[in-house]
Amino acid sequence: MKLVKGNKTLDIDESELDKIIAGFKRTEIDLGTGDGKFVYKSAQRNPEILYIGIDPSEKQLEIYAKRTARKRLKNALFVLGSAEILPNELTGKADKLNIILPWGSLLQLVAKPTQDELKKIKGLLKPHSELIIVFGYSPELEPSEAKRLDLPEITERYIKADVLPEFIKCGFEITKLEKLQSHQLEEFDSTWSKKIRLTSSRPLFIMQAILN
């Protein structure tokens, strides 16, 4: 598994990862973490929890990996990977999985889920662990991306009819589905959530689930 630490990358194996995990009460993974701000801020607030951010862009991860190194935070890791190619070392490690404002193929996975793709992210989780997804998009605001990903109009009705059943089939129990206002994104302190709060309004939803 490749970690981004400061402006360098290093390889660690599963036994090394398990030693790190053993030093904390629980482990939370942020899939599609971007520059890692959400992981960095969460780690500062909750030193007893290990936060692991996953993103395919080493350049993006370096931004908050460097700050984490300067602050000498021990409970924030930044891992190279994606929903399509997840490190095997992370299988079954997460007590909680966050997918906050996904984009690109990760957004497509959430908005148009298939069992094959859901099983990949399910593999990160321990039994009875928690999944939180915050997502939304607008064909008017992102016309090229909506067209490229062939995204349907996002409504609560669509999510209940086409999205939730796939998660349930994959073994998740849905505990919450609510529409969000942009100001509520303050709870999810990331670079992208701040841009959305300040620059635009779009349909936004939060989904919470427990893995049975």
MDTraj code that builds the backbone (N, CA, C; nanometers):
import mdtraj as md
import numpy as np

residues = "MET LYS LEU VAL LYS GLY ASN LYS THR LEU ASP ILE ASP GLU SER GLU LEU ASP LYS ILE ILE ALA GLY PHE LYS ARG THR GLU ILE ASP LEU GLY THR GLY ASP GLY LYS PHE VAL TYR LYS SER ALA GLN ARG ASN PRO GLU ILE LEU TYR ILE GLY ILE ASP PRO SER GLU LYS GLN LEU GLU ILE TYR ALA LYS ARG THR ALA ARG LYS ARG LEU LYS ASN ALA LEU PHE VAL LEU GLY SER ALA GLU ILE LEU PRO ASN GLU LEU THR GLY LYS ALA ASP LYS LEU ASN ILE ILE LEU PRO TRP GLY SER LEU LEU GLN LEU VAL ALA LYS PRO THR GLN ASP GLU LEU LYS LYS ILE LYS GLY LEU LEU LYS PRO HIS SER GLU LEU ILE ILE VAL PHE GLY TYR SER PRO GLU LEU GLU PRO SER GLU ALA LYS ARG LEU ASP LEU PRO GLU ILE THR GLU ARG TYR ILE LYS ALA ASP VAL LEU PRO GLU PHE ILE LYS CYS GLY PHE GLU ILE THR LYS LEU GLU LYS LEU GLN SER HIS GLN LEU GLU GLU PHE ASP SER THR TRP SER LYS LYS ILE ARG LEU THR SER SER ARG PRO LEU PHE ILE MET GLN ALA ILE LEU ASN".split()
xyz = np.array([
    [0.0849, -0.1187, 0.0000],
    [0.0000, 0.0000, 0.0000],
    [0.0886, 0.1240, 0.0000],
    [0.0576, 0.2195, -0.0862],
    [0.1404, 0.3397, -0.0974],
    [0.0808, 0.4541, -0.0137],
    [0.1604, 0.5031, 0.0790],
    [0.1246, 0.6193, 0.1599],
    [0.1928, 0.7434, 0.1047],
    [0.1197, 0.8550, 0.1082],
    [0.1800, 0.9848, 0.0796],
    [0.2105, 1.0498, 0.2137],
    [0.3378, 1.0712, 0.2395],
    [0.3807, 1.1280, 0.3674],
    [0.4649, 1.2500, 0.3381],
    [0.4099, 1.3682, 0.3713],
    [0.4767, 1.4906, 0.3306],
    [0.4754, 1.4996, 0.1796],
    [0.5928, 1.5146, 0.1201],
    [0.6013, 1.5173, -0.0267],
    [0.6650, 1.3902, -0.0814],
    [0.6593, 1.2829, -0.0026],
    [0.7168, 1.1555, -0.0440],
    [0.6107, 1.0460, -0.0399],
    [0.6390, 0.9352, -0.1072],
    [0.5545, 0.8172, -0.0950],
    [0.6372, 0.7042, -0.0344],
    [0.5707, 0.6200, 0.0418],
    [0.6372, 0.5034, 0.0975],
    [0.5411, 0.3864, 0.0975],
    [0.5957, 0.2672, 0.0941],
    [0.5153, 0.1451, 0.0939],
    [0.5087, 0.0876, 0.2341],
    [0.3878, 0.0458, 0.2749],
    [0.3748, -0.0287, 0.3993],
    [0.2911, -0.1533, 0.3711],
    [0.3177, -0.2597, 0.4455],
    [0.2404, -0.3814, 0.4266],
    [0.1295, -0.3885, 0.5317],
    [0.0502, -0.4938, 0.5256],
    [-0.0670, -0.5025, 0.6139],
    [-0.0280, -0.5136, 0.7604],
    [0.0803, -0.5818, 0.7904],
    [0.1210, -0.5939, 0.9311],
    [0.1609, -0.4585, 0.9886],
    [0.2272, -0.3762, 0.9085],
    [0.2630, -0.2416, 0.9539],
    [0.1379, -0.1570, 0.9744],
    [0.0420, -0.1699, 0.8824],
    [-0.0832, -0.0970, 0.8963],
    [-0.1582, -0.1401, 1.0213],
    [-0.1620, -0.2696, 1.0475],
    [-0.2333, -0.3203, 1.1652],
    [-0.1729, -0.2669, 1.2950],
    [-0.0412, -0.2499, 1.2968],
    [0.0233, -0.1931, 1.4157],
    [-0.0211, -0.0496, 1.4380],
    [-0.0357, 0.0259, 1.3296],
    [-0.0831, 0.1642, 1.3417],
    [-0.2278, 0.1655, 1.3913],
    [-0.3121, 0.0836, 1.3298],
    [-0.4541, 0.0789, 1.3660],
    [-0.4724, 0.0407, 1.5122],
    [-0.3882, -0.0480, 1.5620],
    [-0.3999, -0.0960, 1.7003],
    [-0.3832, 0.0157, 1.8033],
    [-0.3232, 0.1259, 1.7622],
    [-0.3010, 0.2362, 1.8552],
    [-0.4182, 0.3309, 1.8703],
    [-0.5302, 0.3009, 1.8047],
    [-0.6451, 0.3923, 1.8080],
    [-0.7740, 0.3174, 1.8387],
    [-0.8725, 0.3923, 1.8863],
    [-0.9996, 0.3319, 1.9269],
    [-1.0791, 0.2811, 1.8080],
    [-1.0701, 0.3513, 1.6953],
    [-1.1450, 0.3128, 1.5764],
    [-1.0776, 0.3718, 1.4525],
    [-1.1208, 0.3244, 1.3370],
    [-1.0623, 0.3686, 1.2109],
    [-1.1726, 0.4168, 1.1180],
    [-1.1540, 0.5368, 1.0622],
    [-1.2484, 0.5906, 0.9644],
    [-1.1747, 0.6151, 0.8328],
    [-1.2388, 0.5730, 0.7235],
    [-1.1815, 0.5925, 0.5899],
    [-1.2640, 0.6954, 0.5142],
    [-1.1952, 0.7854, 0.4472],
    [-1.2597, 0.8854, 0.3615],
    [-1.2201, 0.8540, 0.2180],
    [-1.3137, 0.7991, 0.1415],
    [-1.2873, 0.7571, 0.0046],
    [-1.3119, 0.8725, -0.0912],
    [-1.2130, 0.9012, -0.1776],
    [-1.2221, 1.0174, -0.2651],
    [-1.1939, 1.1445, -0.1877],
    [-1.0883, 1.1416, -0.1074],
    [-1.0622, 1.2497, -0.0113],
    [-1.0097, 1.3779, -0.0757],
    [-0.9694, 1.3731, -0.2047],
    [-0.9183, 1.4947, -0.2693],
    [-0.7877, 1.5385, -0.2069],
    [-0.7825, 1.6629, -0.1612],
    [-0.6588, 1.7135, -0.1007],
    [-0.6406, 1.6685, 0.0435],
    [-0.7419, 1.6021, 0.1017],
    [-0.7283, 1.5468, 0.2356],
    [-0.7645, 1.6399, 0.3491],
    [-0.8251, 1.7541, 0.3194],
    [-0.8574, 1.8491, 0.4259],
    [-0.9531, 1.7885, 0.5280],
    [-1.0521, 1.7130, 0.4823],
    [-1.1487, 1.6530, 0.5748],
    [-1.0783, 1.5593, 0.6726],
    [-0.9846, 1.4800, 0.6230],
    [-0.9084, 1.3891, 0.7089],
    [-0.8224, 1.4675, 0.8076],
    [-0.7549, 1.5678, 0.7584],
    [-0.6661, 1.6509, 0.8412],
    [-0.7425, 1.7188, 0.9543],
    [-0.8545, 1.7821, 0.9214],
    [-0.9334, 1.8525, 1.0225],
    [-0.9946, 1.7548, 1.1227],
    [-1.0438, 1.6418, 1.0735],
    [-1.1033, 1.5416, 1.1620],
    [-0.9994, 1.4851, 1.2580],
    [-0.8791, 1.4615, 1.2068],
    [-0.7720, 1.4076, 1.2906],
    [-0.7334, 1.5052, 1.4016],
    [-0.7362, 1.6321, 1.3721],
    [-0.7056, 1.7320, 1.4744],
    [-0.8107, 1.7326, 1.5847],
    [-0.9364, 1.7153, 1.5464],
    [-1.0454, 1.7191, 1.6447],
    [-1.0539, 1.5918, 1.7286],
    [-1.0145, 1.4787, 1.6708],
    [-1.0371, 1.3495, 1.7366],
    [-0.9083, 1.2669, 1.7368],
    [-0.8170, 1.2952, 1.8281],
    [-0.6869, 1.2269, 1.8274],
    [-0.6948, 1.0775, 1.8585],
    [-0.8072, 1.0306, 1.9123],
    [-0.8198, 0.8887, 1.9450],
    [-0.8670, 0.8045, 1.8263],
    [-0.9014, 0.8712, 1.7136],
    [-0.9494, 0.8026, 1.5942],
    [-0.8446, 0.8129, 1.4842],
    [-0.8229, 0.7013, 1.4133],
    [-0.7340, 0.7016, 1.2982],
    [-0.8155, 0.7311, 1.1726],
    [-0.7733, 0.8317, 1.0980],
    [-0.8401, 0.8697, 0.9736],
    [-0.7496, 0.8349, 0.8552],
    [-0.8086, 0.7692, 0.7568],
    [-0.7348, 0.7302, 0.6372],
    [-0.8057, 0.7885, 0.5154],
    [-0.7377, 0.8744, 0.4416],
    [-0.7927, 0.9321, 0.3197],
    [-0.7385, 0.8593, 0.1978],
    [-0.8276, 0.8270, 0.1043],
    [-0.7880, 0.7572, -0.0181],
    [-0.8200, 0.8450, -0.1380],
    [-0.7222, 0.8598, -0.2271],
    [-0.7442, 0.9353, -0.3499],
    [-0.6408, 0.8908, -0.4532],
    [-0.6758, 0.8939, -0.5825],
    [-0.5797, 0.8518, -0.6843],
    [-0.4743, 0.9562, -0.7194],
    [-0.4932, 1.0813, -0.6726],
    [-0.4023, 1.1894, -0.7108],
    [-0.2978, 1.2148, -0.6021],
    [-0.1751, 1.1754, -0.6305],
    [-0.0668, 1.1999, -0.5350],
    [-0.0466, 1.3494, -0.5122],
    [-0.0576, 1.4283, -0.6187],
    [-0.0390, 1.5730, -0.6069],
    [-0.1421, 1.6343, -0.5127],
    [-0.2671, 1.5893, -0.5228],
    [-0.3714, 1.6391, -0.4331],
    [-0.3428, 1.5986, -0.2885],
    [-0.3096, 1.4728, -0.2678],
    [-0.2861, 1.4234, -0.1325],
    [-0.1703, 1.4943, -0.0637],
    [-0.0727, 1.5369, -0.1414],
    [0.0445, 1.6032, -0.0822],
    [0.0074, 1.7308, -0.0075],
    [-0.1027, 1.7958, -0.0490],
    [-0.1369, 1.9263, 0.0096],
    [-0.1540, 1.9144, 0.1607],
    [-0.2409, 1.8229, 0.2049],
    [-0.2629, 1.8093, 0.3494],
    [-0.1736, 1.7047, 0.4122],
    [-0.1113, 1.6194, 0.3317],
    [-0.0097, 1.5300, 0.3870],
    [0.1079, 1.6113, 0.4413],
    [0.1441, 1.7178, 0.3716],
    [0.2525, 1.8045, 0.4187],
    [0.2147, 1.8732, 0.5491],
    [0.0914, 1.9226, 0.5570],
    [0.0476, 1.9893, 0.6804],
    [0.0409, 1.8903, 0.7961],
    [-0.0032, 1.7686, 0.7656],
    [-0.0084, 1.6650, 0.8681],
    [0.1309, 1.6352, 0.9220],
    [0.2284, 1.6295, 0.8319],
    [0.3663, 1.6047, 0.8743],
    [0.4192, 1.7189, 0.9603],
    [0.3879, 1.8420, 0.9205],
    [0.4353, 1.9575, 0.9984],
    [0.3737, 1.9589, 1.1377],
    [0.2479, 1.9197, 1.1481],
    [0.1783, 1.9166, 1.2779],
    [0.2105, 1.7900, 1.3578],
    [0.2800, 1.6971, 1.2935],
    [0.3163, 1.5695, 1.3545],
    [0.1932, 1.4929, 1.4029],
    [0.0901, 1.4970, 1.3233],
    [-0.0302, 1.4197, 1.3549],
    [-0.0044, 1.2727, 1.3248],
    [-0.0296, 1.1892, 1.4212],
    [-0.0070, 1.0446, 1.4045],
    [-0.1314, 0.9717, 1.3560],
    [-0.2458, 1.0390, 1.3594],
    [-0.3728, 0.9710, 1.3319],
    [-0.4345, 1.0098, 1.1980],
    [-0.3499, 1.0479, 1.1019],
    [-0.3987, 1.0780, 0.9673],
    [-0.3049, 1.0144, 0.8650],
    [-0.3612, 0.9282, 0.7805],
    [-0.2848, 0.8642, 0.6739],
    [-0.3476, 0.8988, 0.5398],
    [-0.2631, 0.9122, 0.4383],
    [-0.3100, 0.9451, 0.3045],
    [-0.2606, 0.8366, 0.2087],
    [-0.3565, 0.7687, 0.1459],
    [-0.3283, 0.6476, 0.0697],
    [-0.3646, 0.6683, -0.0770],
    [-0.2755, 0.6251, -0.1656],
    [-0.3050, 0.6292, -0.3078],
    [-0.3968, 0.5127, -0.3447],
    [-0.5099, 0.5453, -0.4075],
    [-0.6047, 0.4420, -0.4475],
    [-0.7332, 0.5051, -0.4953],
    [-0.8245, 0.4212, -0.5380],
    [-0.9549, 0.4674, -0.5867],
    [-1.0565, 0.3581, -0.5628],
    [-1.1839, 0.3896, -0.5853],
    [-1.2880, 0.2884, -0.5686],
    [-1.2655, 0.1711, -0.6622],
    [-1.2071, 0.1989, -0.7798],
    [-1.1810, 0.0919, -0.8761],
    [-1.0625, 0.0059, -0.8341],
    [-0.9625, 0.0689, -0.7729],
    [-0.8410, -0.0027, -0.7325],
    [-0.8120, 0.0300, -0.5863],
    [-0.8703, -0.0475, -0.4963],
    [-0.8511, -0.0253, -0.3534],
    [-0.7377, -0.1134, -0.3020],
    [-0.6527, -0.0593, -0.2159],
    [-0.5442, -0.1406, -0.1598],
    [-0.5994, -0.2594, -0.0806],
    [-0.5492, -0.3774, -0.1065],
    [-0.5952, -0.4963, -0.0341],
    [-0.5706, -0.4862, 0.1153],
    [-0.4683, -0.4097, 0.1529],
    [-0.4339, -0.3964, 0.2948],
    [-0.5467, -0.3328, 0.3764],
    [-0.6368, -0.2603, 0.3100],
    [-0.7446, -0.1909, 0.3807],
    [-0.8723, -0.2746, 0.3929],
    [-0.8700, -0.3945, 0.3395],
    [-0.9894, -0.4787, 0.3454],
    [-1.0315, -0.5052, 0.4898],
    [-1.1580, -0.4718, 0.5198],
    [-1.2139, -0.4982, 0.6519],
    [-1.1574, -0.4149, 0.7648],
    [-1.1001, -0.2988, 0.7332],
    [-1.0346, -0.2183, 0.8369],
    [-1.1215, -0.1048, 0.8920],
    [-1.2253, -0.0640, 0.8207],
    [-1.2970, 0.0589, 0.8577],
    [-1.4138, 0.0329, 0.9522],
    [-1.4182, 0.1100, 1.0608],
    [-1.5373, 0.1162, 1.1457],
    [-1.6410, 0.2107, 1.0860],
    [-1.5935, 0.2996, 0.9999],
    [-1.6829, 0.3960, 0.9337],
    [-1.6199, 0.4345, 0.8006],
    [-1.7042, 0.4426, 0.6978],
    [-1.6587, 0.4856, 0.5658],
    [-1.7350, 0.6095, 0.5249],
    [-1.6617, 0.7160, 0.4937],
    [-1.7205, 0.8410, 0.4461],
    [-1.6950, 0.8566, 0.2965],
    [-1.7997, 0.8925, 0.2239],
    [-1.7857, 0.9329, 0.0837],
    [-1.8526, 1.0693, 0.0738],
    [-1.7718, 1.1733, 0.0782],
    [-1.8236, 1.3098, 0.0905],
    [-1.8087, 1.3832, -0.0428],
    [-1.9210, 1.4160, -0.1031],
    [-1.9249, 1.4905, -0.2292],
    [-1.8353, 1.4262, -0.3351],
    [-1.8647, 1.3016, -0.3695],
    [-1.7835, 1.2334, -0.4709],
    [-1.7956, 1.2994, -0.6069],
    [-1.6955, 1.2728, -0.6905],
    [-1.6920, 1.3297, -0.8252],
    [-1.6443, 1.2217, -0.9208],
    [-1.6644, 1.2416, -1.0474],
    [-1.6156, 1.1489, -1.1482],
    [-1.6743, 1.0096, -1.1303],
    [-1.5892, 0.9092, -1.1446],
    [-1.6357, 0.7707, -1.1394],
    [-1.6925, 0.7333, -1.0022],
    [-1.6447, 0.7978, -0.8961],
    [-1.6979, 0.7696, -0.7628],
    [-1.8407, 0.8221, -0.7496],
    [-1.8677, 0.9384, -0.8072],
    [-2.0043, 0.9903, -0.8099],
    [-2.0941, 0.8971, -0.8900],
    [-2.0452, 0.8483, -1.0013],
    [-2.1236, 0.7551, -1.0823],
    [-2.1546, 0.6279, -1.0037],
    [-2.0575, 0.5809, -0.9271],
    [-2.0796, 0.4619, -0.8442],
    [-2.1936, 0.4836, -0.7454],
    [-2.1981, 0.6022, -0.6845],
    [-2.3009, 0.6329, -0.5856],
    [-2.4363, 0.6569, -0.6505],
    [-2.4379, 0.7333, -0.7598],
    [-2.5640, 0.7730, -0.8222],
    [-2.6244, 0.6637, -0.9094],
    [-2.5381, 0.5751, -0.9626],
    [-2.5844, 0.4648, -1.0467],
    [-2.5147, 0.3364, -1.0016],
    [-2.5430, 0.2925, -0.8804],
    [-2.4661, 0.1821, -0.8226],
    [-2.4940, 0.0481, -0.8896],
    [-2.3888, -0.0327, -0.8959],
    [-2.4004, -0.1711, -0.9395],
    [-2.3460, -0.2600, -0.8276],
    [-2.3864, -0.3842, -0.8251],
    [-2.3416, -0.4736, -0.7196],
    [-2.1906, -0.4946, -0.7219],
    [-2.1332, -0.5055, -0.8395],
    [-1.9881, -0.5263, -0.8480],
    [-1.9116, -0.4110, -0.7860],
    [-1.9544, -0.2886, -0.8142],
    [-1.8855, -0.1712, -0.7606],
    [-1.9123, -0.1553, -0.6116],
    [-2.0342, -0.1808, -0.5681],
    [-2.0662, -0.1672, -0.4257],
    [-1.9897, -0.2688, -0.3417],
    [-1.9696, -0.3872, -0.3948],
    [-1.8956, -0.4893, -0.3202],
    [-1.7521, -0.4460, -0.2945],
    [-1.6964, -0.3662, -0.3846],
    [-1.5600, -0.3172, -0.3647],
    [-1.5526, -0.2255, -0.2424],
    [-1.6441, -0.1290, -0.2344],
    [-1.6377, -0.0381, -0.1194],
    [-1.6851, -0.1078, 0.0083],
    [-1.7777, -0.2009, -0.0051],
    [-1.8212, -0.2798, 0.1103],
    [-1.7035, -0.3538, 0.1724],
    [-1.6086, -0.3949, 0.0878],
    [-1.4933, -0.4693, 0.1364],
    [-1.4053, -0.3928, 0.2331],
    [-1.4156, -0.2610, 0.2355],
    [-1.3367, -0.1805, 0.3297],
    [-1.3895, -0.1896, 0.4727],
    [-1.5140, -0.2293, 0.4875],
    [-1.5846, -0.2162, 0.6147],
    [-1.5812, -0.3418, 0.7000],
    [-1.5771, -0.3214, 0.8308],
    [-1.5998, -0.4290, 0.9264],
    [-1.7501, -0.4594, 0.9324],
    [-1.7881, -0.5767, 0.9798],
    [-1.9308, -0.6019, 1.0024],
    [-1.9891, -0.4996, 1.0997],
    [-2.1122, -0.4579, 1.0735],
    [-2.1871, -0.3644, 1.1589],
    [-2.1242, -0.2249, 1.1640],
    [-2.0452, -0.1933, 1.0636],
    [-1.9844, -0.0604, 1.0567],
    [-2.0763, 0.0349, 0.9812],
    [-2.0365, 0.1626, 0.9783],
    [-2.1243, 0.2692, 0.9283],
    [-2.0737, 0.3248, 0.7955],
    [-2.1693, 0.3561, 0.7100],
    [-2.1403, 0.4212, 0.5821],
    [-2.2154, 0.5537, 0.5765],
    [-2.1455, 0.6610, 0.5435],
    [-2.2084, 0.7916, 0.5240],
    [-2.1707, 0.8436, 0.3860],
    [-2.2722, 0.8787, 0.3090],
    [-2.2498, 0.9349, 0.1755],
    [-2.3217, 1.0687, 0.1673],
    [-2.2499, 1.1710, 0.1270],
    [-2.3081, 1.3027, 0.0991],
    [-2.2835, 1.3298, -0.0486],
    [-2.3893, 1.3497, -0.1253],
    [-2.3692, 1.3660, -0.2688],
    [-2.4789, 1.4508, -0.3307],
    [-2.4470, 1.5033, -0.4468],
    [-2.5405, 1.5846, -0.5225],
    [-2.4730, 1.6395, -0.6463],
    [-2.5531, 1.6736, -0.7444],
    [-2.5000, 1.7288, -0.8686],
    [-2.6136, 1.7975, -0.9423],
    [-2.5779, 1.8743, -1.0421],
    [-2.6773, 1.9471, -1.1199],
    [-2.6365, 1.9474, -1.2670],
    [-2.7188, 1.8918, -1.3546],
    [-2.6884, 1.8975, -1.4980],
    [-2.6743, 2.0400, -1.5501],
    [-2.7400, 2.1358, -1.4821],
    [-2.7286, 2.2757, -1.5238],
    [-2.5932, 2.3340, -1.4852],
    [-2.5422, 2.2951, -1.3672],
    [-2.4162, 2.3498, -1.3188],
    [-2.2950, 2.2729, -1.3715],
    [-2.3120, 2.1438, -1.3961],
    [-2.2030, 2.0603, -1.4474],
    [-2.2510, 1.9817, -1.5686],
    [-2.2884, 2.0506, -1.6757],
    [-2.3488, 1.9799, -1.7893],
    [-2.2580, 1.8777, -1.8548],
    [-2.1298, 1.9091, -1.8698],
    [-2.0394, 1.8157, -1.9373],
    [-2.0169, 1.6905, -1.8538],
    [-2.0025, 1.7079, -1.7220],
    [-1.9798, 1.5926, -1.6345],
    [-2.1047, 1.5055, -1.6248],
    [-2.2206, 1.5693, -1.6139],
    [-2.3452, 1.4932, -1.6088],
    [-2.3650, 1.4123, -1.7361],
    [-2.3300, 1.4723, -1.8486],
    [-2.3438, 1.4014, -1.9763],
    [-2.2413, 1.2896, -1.9889],
    [-2.1171, 1.3171, -1.9491],
    [-2.0108, 1.2167, -1.9598],
    [-2.0418, 1.0939, -1.8758],
    [-2.0963, 1.1169, -1.7570],
    [-2.1260, 1.0064, -1.6662],
    [-2.2663, 0.9497, -1.6854],
    [-2.3437, 1.0120, -1.7758],
    [-2.4810, 0.9694, -1.8018],
    [-2.5623, 0.9665, -1.6725],
    [-2.5572, 1.0791, -1.5993],
    [-2.6245, 1.0867, -1.4697],
    [-2.7703, 1.1255, -1.4859],
    [-2.8605, 1.0562, -1.4196],
    [-3.0013, 1.0940, -1.4244],
    [-3.0281, 1.2155, -1.3365],
    [-3.1432, 1.2746, -1.3497],
    [-3.1826, 1.3819, -1.2575],
    [-3.1896, 1.3251, -1.1165],
    [-3.1283, 1.3956, -1.0230],
    [-3.1240, 1.3446, -0.8864],
    [-3.2386, 1.4023, -0.8046],
    [-3.3230, 1.3146, -0.7549],
    [-3.4359, 1.3511, -0.6692],
    [-3.4464, 1.2467, -0.5592],
    [-3.5179, 1.2798, -0.4545],
    [-3.5387, 1.1836, -0.3465],
    [-3.6125, 1.0598, -0.3986],
    [-3.7049, 1.0834, -0.4889],
    [-3.7793, 0.9709, -0.5465],
    [-3.6862, 0.8765, -0.6231],
    [-3.5963, 0.9344, -0.7033],
    [-3.5018, 0.8522, -0.7779],
    [-3.4122, 0.7733, -0.6827],
    [-3.3608, 0.8390, -0.5806],
    [-3.2712, 0.7709, -0.4872],
    [-3.3419, 0.6539, -0.4195],
    [-3.4649, 0.6762, -0.3751],
    [-3.5386, 0.5692, -0.3078],
    [-3.5698, 0.4531, -0.4018],
    [-3.5972, 0.4847, -0.5278],
    [-3.6389, 0.3813, -0.6225],
    [-3.5218, 0.3068, -0.6865],
    [-3.4086, 0.3778, -0.7101],
    [-3.3016, 0.3196, -0.7898],
    [-3.1674, 0.3045, -0.7184],
    [-3.1420, 0.3864, -0.6171],
    [-3.0133, 0.3820, -0.5487],
    [-3.0196, 0.2950, -0.4233],
    [-3.1126, 0.3252, -0.3335],
    [-3.1183, 0.2531, -0.2065],
    [-3.1361, 0.1025, -0.2232],
    [-3.2211, 0.0558, -0.3155],
    [-3.2367, -0.0898, -0.3296],
    [-3.1063, -0.1626, -0.3612],
    [-3.0168, -0.0986, -0.4354],
    [-2.8889, -0.1621, -0.4659],
    [-2.8016, -0.1748, -0.3413],
    [-2.8020, -0.0715, -0.2574],
    [-2.7269, -0.0781, -0.1316],
    [-2.7859, -0.1836, -0.0392],
    [-2.9171, -0.1898, -0.0325],
    [-2.9829, -0.2904, 0.0518],
    [-2.9492, -0.4310, 0.0036],
    [-2.9539, -0.4507, -0.1261],
    [-2.9200, -0.5805, -0.1846],
    [-2.7767, -0.6210, -0.1514],
    [-2.6894, -0.5225, -0.1369],
    [-2.5483, -0.5479, -0.1073],
    [-2.5232, -0.5728, 0.0416],
    [-2.6275, -0.5617, 0.1241],
    [-2.6120, -0.5924, 0.2655],
    [-2.6163, -0.4745, 0.3596],
    [-2.6548, -0.3569, 0.3098],
    [-2.6626, -0.2382, 0.3939],
    [-2.8061, -0.2153, 0.4424],
    [-2.8165, -0.1711, 0.5649],
    [-2.9452, -0.1264, 0.6197],
    [-2.9455, 0.0258, 0.6186],
    [-3.0376, 0.0844, 0.5446],
    [-3.0422, 0.2306, 0.5345],
    [-3.1053, 0.2874, 0.6614],
    [-3.0336, 0.3769, 0.7280],
    [-3.0827, 0.4357, 0.8524],
    [-3.1254, 0.5814, 0.8363],
    [-3.0834, 0.6436, 0.7253],
    [-3.1182, 0.7849, 0.7075],
    [-3.1030, 0.8239, 0.5617],
    [-3.1995, 0.8992, 0.5119],
    [-3.1876, 0.9668, 0.3826],
    [-3.2565, 1.1010, 0.3964],
    [-3.1810, 1.2074, 0.3801],
    [-3.2360, 1.3421, 0.3950],
    [-3.1770, 1.4348, 0.2906],
    [-3.2543, 1.5331, 0.2542],
    [-3.2033, 1.6392, 0.1683],
    [-3.1286, 1.7394, 0.2549],
    [-3.0166, 1.7898, 0.2045],
    [-2.9344, 1.8860, 0.2769],
    [-2.9417, 2.0226, 0.2113],
    [-2.9290, 2.1251, 0.2926],
    [-2.9061, 2.2603, 0.2430],
    [-2.7549, 2.2838, 0.2383],
    [-2.7112, 2.3698, 0.1494],
    [-2.5669, 2.3877, 0.1300],
    [-2.4962, 2.4313, 0.2586],
    [-2.5635, 2.5098, 0.3438],
    [-2.4975, 2.5563, 0.4669],
    [-2.4700, 2.4399, 0.5627],
    [-2.5427, 2.3296, 0.5493],
    [-2.5200, 2.2138, 0.6356],
    [-2.3906, 2.1404, 0.6033],
    [-2.3288, 2.1750, 0.4913],
    [-2.2021, 2.1134, 0.4554],
    [-2.0877, 2.1583, 0.5453],
    [-2.1122, 2.2587, 0.6300],
    [-2.0083, 2.3025, 0.7234],
    [-1.9608, 2.1874, 0.8106],
    [-2.0493, 2.0918, 0.8366],
    [-2.0139, 1.9754, 0.9191],
    [-1.9060, 1.8911, 0.8523],
    [-1.9022, 1.8963, 0.7178],
    [-1.8064, 1.8155, 0.6414],
    [-1.7001, 1.9096, 0.5861],
    [-1.5993, 1.9345, 0.6679],
    [-1.5030, 2.0423, 0.6421],
    [-1.4002, 1.9978, 0.5387],
    [-1.4357, 2.0178, 0.4118],
    [-1.3424, 1.9855, 0.3041],
    [-1.3317, 2.1044, 0.2094],
    [-1.2313, 2.1031, 0.1256],
    [-1.2128, 2.2117, 0.0293],
    [-1.3304, 2.2199, -0.0666],
    [-1.3770, 2.1057, -0.1150],
    [-1.4865, 2.1033, -0.2117],
    [-1.6175, 2.1452, -0.1478],
    [-1.6427, 2.1028, -0.0234],
    [-1.7679, 2.1415, 0.0425],
    [-1.7734, 2.2925, 0.0640],
    [-1.6591, 2.3539, 0.0924],
    [-1.6558, 2.4996, 0.1097],
    [-1.6892, 2.5708, -0.0201],
    [-1.6348, 2.5206, -0.1320],
    [-1.6639, 2.5818, -0.2621],
    [-1.8124, 2.5721, -0.2953],
    [-1.8719, 2.4583, -0.2669],
    [-2.0145, 2.4408, -0.2948],
    [-2.0978, 2.5332, -0.2071],
    [-2.0617, 2.5456, -0.0797],
    [-2.1360, 2.6336, 0.0115],
    [-2.1334, 2.7774, -0.0362],
    [-2.0203, 2.8205, -0.0880],
    [-2.0024, 2.9619, -0.1194],
    [-2.0436, 2.9996, -0.2610],
    [-2.0467, 2.9027, -0.3515],
    [-2.0619, 2.9411, -0.4914],
    [-2.1905, 2.8950, -0.5579],
    [-2.2594, 2.7951, -0.5037],
    [-2.3742, 2.7455, -0.5796],
    [-2.4728, 2.6713, -0.4925],
    [-2.5924, 2.6567, -0.5451],
    [-2.6929, 2.5717, -0.4824],
    [-2.7238, 2.4578, -0.5784],
    [-2.7425, 2.3389, -0.5236],
    [-2.7714, 2.2209, -0.6033],
    [-2.8405, 2.1199, -0.5136],
    [-2.9083, 2.0214, -0.5694],
    [-2.9662, 1.9169, -0.4841],
    [-2.8561, 1.8422, -0.4098],
    [-2.8694, 1.8294, -0.2803],
    [-2.7723, 1.7599, -0.1975],
    [-2.8452, 1.6635, -0.1044],
    [-2.7880, 1.5457, -0.0865],
    [-2.8506, 1.4448, -0.0016],
    [-2.7452, 1.3811, 0.0879],
    [-2.7898, 1.3370, 0.2050],
    [-2.7059, 1.2564, 0.2929],
    [-2.7730, 1.1214, 0.3127],
    [-2.6954, 1.0183, 0.2961],
    [-2.7423, 0.8824, 0.3184],
    [-2.6541, 0.8156, 0.4225],
    [-2.7160, 0.7549, 0.5215],
    [-2.6425, 0.6789, 0.6230],
    [-2.6913, 0.5358, 0.6204],
    [-2.5985, 0.4424, 0.6433],
    [-2.6338, 0.3011, 0.6403],
    [-2.5429, 0.2245, 0.7345],
    [-2.5892, 0.1080, 0.7764],
    [-2.5122, 0.0150, 0.8575],
    [-2.4939, -0.1138, 0.7772],
    [-2.3730, -0.1666, 0.7791],
    [-2.3472, -0.2938, 0.7125],
    [-2.3926, -0.4075, 0.8030],
    [-2.4834, -0.4876, 0.7544],
    [-2.5346, -0.6003, 0.8351],
    [-2.4303, -0.7113, 0.8472],
])
top = md.Topology()
chain = top.add_chain()
for i, resn in enumerate(residues, 1):
    res = top.add_residue(resn, chain, resSeq=i)
    for name in ("N", "CA", "C"):
        top.add_atom(name, md.element.get_by_symbol(name[0]), res)
traj = md.Trajectory(xyz[None], top)
